Amino acid sequence: MSNLPISNPISSPNILLVKLSSLGDVLHNLPIVWDLRARLPNARIDWVVEEGYVHLLEPLLSRAEFKGIDRIIPFGLRRWKKNLLKLDTWKQFFSFKAQLQAVQYDYVIETQGLLKSALVCALAKKSKDAVVAGLANATQYSGYEPIARWFYNQSVQVPTDCHAVDRSRWVMCSALDWQLIERTTTPAFYTESFSKSFTEKNITGLKRPYVLCFHSTAREAKRWSNQNWITLGQELANRGYQVVLPWGNSSERAVSERLAREIPGALVPSAFSIEDAFSVIAHAKLTIGVDTGLTHLAAVLGKPTVEIYCDSPRWKTEGYWAKNICNVGDIGVPPSASEVVDASLSLLR
């Protein structure tokens, strides 16, 4: 990374990052941890995140061989909202508040732009001249709540067509009064040693070499057609690869089973957690998926990945940082089966 001038007077500030969810958004926020560490090696860096995504951050916790995140503060809002009238819920909330306020922060960097994340900024304990920086405007195709600006003392204007990684860097650099970190400074996500550390998960019926196909996503319009998946899967099977079709709920499992009936030797595995996904992705010959969190996990781990865009803009989350990532399709122009086959084979050679 290039050495940028540091104009802030605090050499070892306490910094709080607020990015609560979702899976892909948390992953694309990881680079600012290493950007901060490169320029402020003695800073304290804490991160508030939804409790379901804590496992994404645990590999970045500071240890003997490197300094990363000093503390992860889990936020249980999704669970608390379902049990607002229970005493235990409020005990958990006040426990979270106590954890959050155990440190006084000099910089609070909020890169989500939602009321819930802005409220975390308000709850945080801050030094007298603390900078609380967040988004001043929406970016296209991303959630944004203008009321969040009320909780910042530095609202950062970003381009409306800003990649998720670049957007986080934009807010961070503004908060610290740094020159903008451009894409020429390749973003770092996980350490190389971590990405190579996974033992193979024992999944019944799994055979090597296998290709992961993440066909499911929260929004139906972002899906690639079943027939395209079948065409792709048959081509991969004919070349000796086992096609693995993960799922997250009963309807997604039904789709996986339907696809598997048409693809020779395809496997519909048992459900696995985010922690398991690290290992399954790490040992795959290739990951192919639509614009969804687990596809992005493969890309940030530096694994061969084909990202398929159907109803979301490619510029927003495309994996631009490695040659072994192919991004195909775009909003309103999903790729053909032959395009994805060609991209896949180019990475399998």
C-alpha positions in Angstrom: 0.0 0.0 0.0 1.2 3.5 -0.7 2.0 5.8 2.2 -0.5 8.6 2.3 0.1 11.8 4.4 -1.6 11.7 7.8 -2.9 15.1 8.8 -4.8 14.1 12.0 -2.9 15.0 15.2 -3.7 11.7 17.0 -1.1 9.0 16.3 -3.0 6.3 18.1 -6.7 7.1 18.0 -9.6 5.0 19.1 -11.7 4.2 16.0 -15.1 2.6 15.8 -16.3 1.1 12.6 -20.1 0.7 12.2 -21.2 -1.7 9.4 -23.9 -3.9 10.7 -25.0 -6.1 7.8 -25.4 -7.8 5.3 -22.9 -10.5 4.4 -21.7 -8.9 1.2 -21.7 -5.4 2.7 -19.6 -6.5 5.7 -17.1 -8.2 3.4 -16.7 -5.1 1.2 -16.1 -3.0 4.3 -13.1 -5.2 5.4 -10.4 -3.3 3.4 -10.7 -0.2 5.5 -9.4 -2.1 8.5 -6.1 -2.8 6.7 -6.1 0.8 5.2 -6.3 2.2 8.7 -3.7 -0.3 10.0 -1.2 0.7 7.3 -1.3 4.3 8.2 -2.2 4.2 11.9 -0.5 1.0 13.2 -1.1 1.9 16.9 -4.7 2.8 16.5 -7.4 0.9 18.4 -10.0 -0.4 15.9 -13.4 -1.7 17.1 -16.3 -2.8 14.9 -20.0 -3.1 15.6 -21.7 -5.7 13.5 -24.9 -7.8 13.6 -24.3 -10.9 15.6 -25.0 -13.2 12.6 -21.9 -11.8 10.8 -19.4 -11.9 13.7 -17.7 -14.9 12.1 -16.8 -12.8 9.1 -14.7 -10.5 11.4 -13.1 -13.0 13.7 -10.2 -13.8 11.3 -9.3 -10.1 11.5 -8.9 -10.0 15.3 -5.5 -8.9 16.4 -3.0 -11.6 17.2 0.8 -12.2 17.6 1.5 -12.2 13.8 -0.6 -9.1 12.8 -2.7 -6.3 14.1 -6.3 -6.1 12.8 -9.5 -5.5 14.7 -9.1 -5.0 18.5 -12.7 -5.8 19.4 -15.9 -7.0 17.8 -19.1 -5.7 19.4 -22.0 -7.9 18.4 -25.4 -6.1 17.8 -28.5 -8.2 18.2 -31.1 -5.9 16.8 -32.9 -8.4 14.5 -33.4 -10.8 17.5 -34.3 -8.0 19.9 -37.0 -6.6 17.7 -38.8 -10.0 17.9 -38.8 -9.9 21.7 -39.2 -6.3 22.7 -41.4 -7.0 25.6 -39.1 -9.5 27.3 -36.9 -8.4 30.2 -34.0 -10.4 28.9 -34.0 -8.5 25.6 -33.5 -5.2 27.5 -30.8 -6.8 29.6 -29.0 -7.8 26.4 -29.4 -4.3 24.9 -27.9 -2.6 28.0 -25.1 -5.1 28.0 -24.4 -4.1 24.4 -24.5 -0.4 25.3 -22.0 -1.0 28.2 -19.7 -2.8 25.8 -20.0 0.0 23.2 -19.3 2.7 25.9 -16.4 0.9 27.5 -14.1 2.9 25.1 -14.1 6.6 24.2 -13.8 7.0 20.4 -12.0 9.7 18.5 -13.4 8.6 15.2 -16.7 6.9 14.4 -16.9 5.7 10.8 -20.4 4.7 9.7 -20.5 3.3 6.1 -24.1 2.0 6.0 -26.3 5.1 5.9 -29.2 3.7 7.8 -31.0 4.9 10.9 -30.1 1.7 12.9 -26.4 2.2 12.2 -26.6 5.9 12.9 -28.2 5.2 16.3 -25.2 3.1 17.2 -23.1 6.2 16.5 -25.3 8.2 18.8 -24.9 5.6 21.6 -21.1 5.4 21.3 -19.0 7.2 23.8 -17.0 9.9 22.0 -14.2 12.2 22.8 -14.8 16.0 22.9 -13.7 16.6 19.3 -14.6 13.2 17.9 -15.4 12.9 14.2 -18.5 11.0 13.4 -18.5 10.4 9.7 -21.2 8.9 7.5 -22.8 9.1 4.1 -24.3 12.4 2.9 -26.2 10.8 0.0 -27.6 7.6 -1.4 -25.7 5.6 -3.9 -27.7 3.9 -6.7 -29.3 0.6 -5.8 -28.3 0.7 -2.2 -30.4 1.3 0.9 -30.1 4.8 2.4 -32.1 6.7 5.0 -31.5 10.5 5.0 -32.4 10.9 8.6 -29.1 9.1 9.4 -27.2 12.4 8.6 -28.6 13.9 11.8 -26.3 11.7 13.8 -23.0 12.7 12.0 -20.9 15.8 12.4 -19.2 15.0 9.0 -21.5 13.9 6.1 -19.5 12.6 3.2 -20.7 13.1 -0.4 -19.8 10.1 -2.5 -20.4 9.4 -6.2 -23.9 7.8 -6.8 -22.3 5.0 -8.8 -19.7 4.1 -6.2 -18.4 0.6 -5.7 -19.1 -0.8 -2.2 -15.4 -0.9 -1.4 -14.7 2.5 -2.8 -17.6 4.0 -0.9 -16.2 2.8 2.5 -12.8 4.1 1.6 -14.4 7.5 0.7 -16.0 7.9 4.1 -12.9 6.7 6.0 -10.5 9.0 4.1 -12.8 12.0 4.7 -13.1 11.2 8.4 -9.3 11.1 8.8 -8.7 13.9 6.3 -6.6 11.7 4.0 -6.2 11.7 0.3 -8.7 9.3 -1.3 -7.3 5.8 -1.6 -7.8 4.8 -5.2 -8.3 1.4 -6.7 -4.6 1.3 -7.6 -4.1 0.5 -3.9 -5.5 -3.1 -4.1 -8.0 -3.7 -1.3 -7.0 -6.4 1.2 -9.7 -8.6 2.8 -8.3 -11.6 4.7 -4.7 -12.5 5.3 -3.2 -15.0 2.9 -2.4 -17.4 5.7 -6.0 -17.4 6.8 -7.2 -18.0 3.2 -5.0 -21.1 3.0 -5.7 -22.4 6.5 -9.0 -24.3 6.0 -9.3 -28.0 6.6 -11.7 -29.7 4.2 -15.2 -30.1 5.5 -16.6 -33.6 5.5 -19.8 -33.4 3.3 -21.5 -36.7 2.4 -21.3 -37.3 -1.3 -18.8 -34.5 -2.0 -16.1 -35.5 -4.5 -13.1 -33.6 -5.9 -12.9 -31.7 -8.1 -16.1 -29.8 -7.5 -17.6 -26.5 -8.6 -19.9 -24.5 -6.2 -23.0 -23.0 -7.8 -24.7 -20.3 -5.7 -28.0 -19.9 -7.6 -30.0 -18.4 -4.8 -30.4 -14.8 -3.7 -32.8 -12.8 -1.5 -34.3 -11.0 -4.5 -35.8 -13.1 -7.2 -35.0 -10.7 -10.0 -31.3 -11.2 -9.3 -31.5 -15.0 -10.1 -30.2 -16.5 -13.2 -32.6 -18.9 -15.0 -32.8 -22.5 -14.1 -32.3 -23.6 -17.6 -29.0 -21.6 -17.8 -27.8 -23.3 -14.6 -28.7 -26.7 -16.1 -26.8 -26.0 -19.3 -23.8 -24.8 -17.3 -24.0 -27.7 -14.9 -24.2 -30.3 -17.7 -21.2 -28.8 -19.4 -19.1 -28.9 -16.2 -20.3 -32.4 -15.4 -19.2 -33.6 -18.9 -15.7 -32.2 -18.1 -15.4 -34.2 -14.9 -16.5 -31.7 -12.3 -19.0 -32.4 -9.6 -21.6 -29.6 -9.4 -22.5 -28.7 -5.9 -25.8 -26.7 -5.3 -26.0 -25.2 -1.8 -29.2 -23.7 -0.4 -30.4 -21.6 2.5 -34.1 -22.4 3.0 -36.7 -24.9 1.9 -37.6 -23.1 -1.4 -34.0 -22.8 -2.4 -33.4 -26.4 -1.6 -36.3 -27.4 -3.9 -34.6 -25.4 -6.7 -31.3 -27.1 -6.0 -33.0 -30.5 -6.1 -34.7 -29.7 -9.4 -31.4 -28.6 -11.0 -29.6 -31.6 -9.6 -32.0 -34.0 -11.4 -30.9 -32.5 -14.7 -27.1 -32.4 -14.0 -25.3 -35.8 -13.9 -23.6 -36.4 -10.5 -24.7 -33.1 -9.0 -24.8 -32.8 -5.2 -27.4 -31.0 -3.0 -25.5 -30.8 0.3 -26.9 -30.5 3.8 -27.3 -26.9 5.0 -24.1 -25.3 6.2 -23.2 -22.2 8.2 -21.2 -19.2 7.2 -18.2 -20.7 9.1 -18.6 -23.9 7.0 -18.8 -21.9 3.9 -15.2 -20.7 4.3 -13.9 -24.3 4.1 -16.3 -25.4 1.3 -15.4 -22.4 -0.9 -11.6 -22.7 -0.1 -11.5 -26.3 -1.5 -13.7 -25.7 -4.5 -12.1 -25.7 -7.9 -14.3 -22.8 -8.8 -17.2 -20.8 -7.4 -20.0 -19.6 -9.7 -22.8 -17.5 -8.3 -25.2 -14.6 -8.7 -24.8 -11.3 -6.9 -25.1 -12.6 -3.3 -23.0 -12.7 -0.2 -21.5 -16.2 -0.5 -20.3 -15.5 -4.1 -18.6 -12.3 -2.8 -17.0 -14.4 0.0 -15.3 -16.5 -2.7 -14.1 -13.4 -4.4 -12.7 -11.8 -1.3 -10.9 -15.0 -0.3 -9.1 -14.8 -3.6 -10.6 -18.0 -5.0 -11.4 -18.5 -8.7 -14.9 -17.0 -9.0 -17.5 -16.2 -11.7 -19.9 -13.5 -10.6 -23.2 -13.4 -12.5 -25.1 -10.1 -12.7 -28.8 -10.1 -13.8 -30.7 -7.3 -12.1 -28.0 -5.4 -10.2 -25.3 -3.2 -11.6 -21.9 -4.8 -12.0 -20.0 -1.7 -11.0 -21.5 -1.8 -7.5 -19.9 -5.1 -6.2 -17.8 -6.6 -9.0 -14.6 -8.3 -7.9 -12.1 -5.9 -9.6 -9.1 -6.8 -7.4 -7.9 -10.2 -8.9 -7.4 -11.7 -12.3 -9.1 -15.0 -11.2 -12.5 -13.2 -10.8 -14.7 -13.0 -13.9 -17.7 -10.6 -13.8 -20.4 -11.3 -16.4 -23.7 -9.7 -17.2 -25.1 -6.5 -15.8 -28.4 -4.9 -14.7 -31.1 -5.8 -17.2 -28.7 -7.9 -19.4 -28.1 -11.2 -17.7 -25.3 -13.3 -19.4 -26.1 -16.2 -21.7 -25.2 -19.7 -20.6 -22.4 -19.8 -23.2 -20.9 -16.6 -21.7 -20.8 -18.2 -18.2 -19.5 -21.5 -19.6 -16.6 -19.6 -21.3 -15.8 -17.6 -18.2 -15.8 -20.7 -16.1 -13.6 -22.7 -18.4 -11.1 -19.8 -18.7 -10.6 -20.1 -14.9 -10.5 -23.9 -14.8 -7.7 -24.1 -17.3 
